[in-house]
Every structure is written in C-alpha cells, then in structure tokens.
C-alpha cells in the first residue's frame, strides 16, 4: 500500500496547536506500524513551509524543512507531464479557492495508482481520504 501526504496532514503533524495534531500523529503511527509507504510532492513541502512561515513564523518553517527527512517520506517531483495533468484537473474545477497543489496531488495519485491520501481536506473523496 502507498499513500500520499497532503500539506494539511503535514502541517497538522508538525504544529501542536493545530486541531488535527493528535489525529495526524495517531494516523502516522498507525501507517508506519503497518509498513505503508508514504510519499509527498515537492509542491506540498513548499506549501507547508509557506503556510508555516505565515502562520507560525519563519523559524517554524525552517525547523519543518530541517526535520522533514525524519519522516522518511519519498518525494515526487512534479515534472512537465504531471503539471499538465494537474492543470487539466484544475481547469475542470468550479469551486472558489481551488488549490492547484490539491489538483497536482490528484494527478500524482492517478499516475502512480496510489491507494489514498493522508489529508483532512474535503476536496478529496471521503473514501479516498485517510484522516477524516
């Protein structure tokens, strides 16, 4: 089994005051105990450090980047093909506030046939979300 980690999951895992903190820690422990592979996008890491910098300060963002490797997650880098797929998904959306990164996550899930996403975001189908 292989799962993709979204930015809200990583943010929740790292910020003790986040409402998803305890749930994210529990889910991560469960996933790791089962030996499930976790992947994330380079865009997701970039999004997390940006949000951390805005909400918690630059030092928190730097700390996340420095400690990220401890999570032992594989990183998928968005290439031209994945970006085109993400734009295709994005341009089909009608909801205000649609995240391009979320669309890129869907493109990656489809391309790599991943089993689900570690996320609390309702953008993703409930049956596919691990975390809510």
BELMOKA-V961775 format. One record per residue. N is the residue number from 1. SS is DSSP state (~ for helix, > for strand, _ for the rest). PHI is phi in radians with two decimals (none if undefined). D_CENTER is the distance of its C-alpha to the mean C-alpha in Angstrom with 2 decimals. Layout:
# BELMOKA-V961775
{{N	SS	PHI	D_CENTER} {N	SS	PHI	D_CENTER}}
This chain:
# BELMOKA-V961775
{{1	_	none	16.50} {2	>	-2.34	13.18} {3	>	-2.14	9.70} {4	>	-1.82	6.33} {5	>	-1.72	3.54} {6	_	-1.61	1.17} {7	~	-1.10	3.67} {8	~	-1.15	6.20} {9	~	-1.17	5.95} {10	~	-1.13	6.30} {11	~	-1.07	8.72} {12	~	-1.09	10.41} {13	~	-1.23	10.87} {14	~	-1.75	12.51} {15	_	-1.92	14.57} {16	_	-1.01	17.44} {17	_	-1.51	18.44} {18	_	-1.23	15.24} {19	_	-1.08	16.25} {20	_	-1.70	13.42} {21	~	-0.93	14.31} {22	~	-1.11	16.69} {23	~	-1.13	14.88} {24	~	-1.10	11.67} {25	~	-1.07	14.25} {26	~	-1.09	16.18} {27	~	-1.10	13.52} {28	~	-1.05	12.54} {29	~	-1.04	16.30} {30	~	-1.09	17.01} {31	~	-1.11	14.64} {32	~	-1.15	16.08} {33	~	-1.10	19.55} {34	_	-1.47	19.31} {35	_	1.25	18.50} {36	_	-1.41	15.44} {37	>	-1.34	13.65} {38	>	-2.04	9.97} {39	>	-2.16	8.49} {40	>	-2.62	5.84} {41	>	-1.61	7.13} {42	~	-1.03	9.58} {43	~	-1.11	8.89} {44	~	-1.16	5.49} {45	~	-1.06	7.83} {46	~	-1.08	10.46} {47	~	-1.16	9.05} {48	~	-1.10	8.55} {49	~	-1.16	12.05} {50	~	-1.16	13.47} {51	~	-1.15	12.71} {52	~	-1.05	13.89} {53	~	-1.05	16.90} {54	~	-1.23	17.77} {55	~	-1.59	17.44} {56	_	-2.16	18.37} {57	_	1.88	20.05} {58	~	-1.12	19.91} {59	~	-1.09	20.78} {60	~	-1.13	17.75} {61	~	-1.10	15.55} {62	~	-1.14	17.71} {63	~	-1.06	17.60} {64	~	-1.02	13.81} {65	~	-1.06	14.24} {66	~	-1.23	17.27} {67	~	-1.68	15.91} {68	~	-0.94	12.58} {69	~	-1.04	14.75} {70	~	-1.15	15.90} {71	~	-1.33	12.79} {72	_	0.96	14.04} {73	_	-1.71	10.91} {74	>	-1.30	11.82} {75	>	-1.99	10.71} {76	>	-1.76	11.29} {77	_	-1.62	13.07} {78	_	-1.31	13.52} {79	_	-1.74	17.25} {80	~	-1.07	19.72} {81	~	-1.10	19.50} {82	~	-1.15	15.75} {83	~	-1.11	16.22} {84	~	-1.08	19.17} {85	~	-1.12	17.40} {86	~	-1.12	14.67} {87	~	-1.10	17.69} {88	~	-1.06	19.49} {89	~	-1.15	16.91} {90	~	-1.03	16.65} {91	~	-1.23	20.45} {92	_	-1.55	20.86} {93	_	-1.46	19.16} {94	_	-2.14	21.62} {95	_	-1.38	19.79} {96	_	-1.07	20.06} {97	_	1.45	17.00} {98	_	-1.07	14.94} {99	_	-1.61	11.90} {100	~	-1.09	12.32} {101	~	-1.09	8.72} {102	~	-1.07	8.17} {103	~	-1.16	11.27} {104	~	-1.12	10.28} {105	~	-1.03	7.55} {106	~	-1.08	10.67} {107	~	-1.09	12.89} {108	~	-1.19	11.27} {109	~	-1.01	11.36} {110	~	-1.17	14.90} {111	~	-1.08	16.05} {112	~	-1.65	15.13} {113	_	0.92	15.94} {114	_	-1.31	13.03} {115	_	-1.58	13.83} {116	>	3.01	10.97} {117	>	-2.32	7.43} {118	>	-1.45	6.59} {119	_	-2.81	6.49} {120	_	-1.90	9.59} {121	_	-1.40	9.64} {122	_	-1.29	12.91} {123	_	-1.06	12.22} {124	_	-1.53	11.31} {125	_	-0.98	14.51} {126	~	-0.97	15.25} {127	~	-1.19	16.47} {128	~	-1.74	13.28} {129	>	-1.45	11.07} {130	>	-1.92	11.24} {131	_	2.58	11.42} {132	_	-2.28	13.89}}
